[in-house]
Amino acid sequence: MQFRFVAVVLIFLAALSTIGAAQTDKPLEIGTQFTALRLYTIGEVTASVGARASYELHFVGLTIAPEVEVNYFPQFSSGDFGETQFMAGARTGVSIGRRAFFIKTRPGLVHFGGADLTERTGRSSTNFAFDLGGVYEHFVSPHMAFRLDWGDTMIRFSSPSSTAQFSSIKPGWSHNLQTACGVVFRF
């Protein structure tokens, strides 16, 4: 049900995009970031590098930006599971001078596919995820900004799993803290 609501909102925002598309001189943003994700269900804190792209649309003081983000969390012998994360959604907020504040809502997928997890559970796993949080951007020039993200990355585990560390990962939603810092280039 939540997924349908998010899909309807994203379709609505895409329909409005033709109104705001001509209102900005540098609407395309491409960036890179360092991300940390605390996976409470499996007891893992992992770090990644990633990339994102967005397109800003401006409506009477409000900015709406559909965006896509990919993060790769490498596997390590210490037990990190080699996740890959793909999120696509929107951020909505306001700009005040050289600063911008946003709320982000992004559905996506998280793939657990490292050799360590496959060895422990006998399989890899791709799970639906939903990222809800905040974004702060500080513009150092018209073409560049620093960006901070924080939020709850909710991951849906659809079937129980077992690992050597944890006897069972129960089906349902897992709430996980995710933070990121990065650089954005505007075109």
CORDAFEN-V446959 format. One record per backbone hydrogen bond with DSSP energy under -0.5 kcal/mol. CO is the residue of the C=O (numbers start at 1). NH is the residue of the N-H. Records with the same first field share a line. If there is no record, write none. Layout:
BEGIN
CO->NH + NH
END
This chain:
BEGIN
1->5
2->6
3->7
4->8
5->9
6->10
7->11
8->12
9->13
10->14
11->15
12->16
13->17
14->17
15->18
16->19 + 20
17->21
20->23 + 58
21->24
27->56
28->187
29->54
30->185
31->52
32->183
33->50
34->181
35->48
36->179
37->39 + 46
38->40 + 177
39->43 + 44
44->39
46->37
48->35
49->72
50->33
51->70
52->31
53->68
54->29
55->66
57->64
59->62
62->59
63->93
64->57
65->91
66->55
67->89
68->53
69->87
70->51
71->73 + 85
72->49 + 74
74->82
76->79
80->76
81->114
82->113
83->73
84->111
85->71
86->109
87->69
88->107
89->67
90->105
91->65
92->103
93->63
94->101
96->99
98->139
99->96
100->137
101->94
102->135
103->92
104->133
105->90
106->131
107->88
108->129
109->86
110->112 + 127
111->84 + 113
112->125
114->118
115->119
116->120
117->121
118->122
125->112
127->110
128->156
129->108
130->132 + 154
131->106
132->152
133->104
134->150
135->102
136->148
137->100 + 139
138->140 + 146
141->144
143->186
144->140 + 141
145->184
146->138
147->182
148->136
149->180
150->134
151->153 + 178
152->132 + 154
153->155 + 176
154->130
155->157 + 174
156->158
157->172
161->169
166->163
168->170
169->161
172->157
174->155
176->153
177->38
178->151
179->36
180->149
181->34
182->147
183->32
184->145
185->30
END
